[in-house]
Amino acid sequence: MIVNLNNHKNSIQESGFTVINNIFSDEEIEKMIEIIQNIDTSKDTFRKSEDLFAIRQFLNEVPEVNDLVFNENIKTIIKEIFGEQYFAVKSIYFDKPEKSNWYVAYHQDLTISVDKKLEIENFGPWTTKQNQFAVQPPLDILENIFTIRIHLDNTDGNNGALKVVPKSHSKGIYRPETIDWSVETEVICNVEKGGVMIMKPLLLHGSNRTTNGKKRRVIHIEFSDRQLPEKLNWSEKLN
């Protein structure tokens, strides 16, 4: 049972993020981990290196996890905080292994995943990764997206928890090199195993290298309530 979702909703609107622990039971998390450990990792959508293991289009590639991911708590969060019309539009699984030196500089998430490349006004630039088309859409589409990050491990500043610049989500496109640290602050988002961090994609965020030899596994899912223009579709739309 989640209490005070209004407080979390306000925190996302004002600061660009919130953390809610105890969304998944240990049993639910262990089942997800077990499913992920038993999948065929040879596909194109899987990226494997010493520093990072990632699965793009995670909910499509590993559909066995969907019922676990969308438990009653998550459904309540989507409905109460995001809105009745929101659906999943992008999903990635990240595993930062124990010895990872993977460092992520401050950035905003400025692209969406779509099914094809079309010349549409105010959409661009475009990129393609593993037959996946990504494009920077107009600002209002980005402003409407919510991201849920489900934590399969206890995560703090020592194993790559996200660091964020509160309120930076409300400043439009904010180039990291222009951050004025005399006015901005940095917050490390500690999240317990089974907890979630919810954030707006325009929030400046990054993460440091792992220093405590502990894993950091996260399921990252983005949600929107927008239909895209013309014949453009979200590549991963899931209701």
Secondary structure, 3 states (H helix, E strand, C coil): CCCCHHHHHHHHHHHCEEEECCCCCHHHHHHHHHHHHCCCCCCCCEEECCCCEEEECHHHHCHHHHHHHCCHHHHHHHHHHHCCCCEEEEEEEEEECCCCCCCEEEECCCCEEECCCCCCCCCCCEEEECCEEEECCCHHHHHCCEEEEEECCCECCCECCEEECCCHHHCCCCCHHHCCCCCCCCEECCECCCCEEEECCCCCEEECCECCCCCEEEEEEEEECCCCCCCCCECCCEC
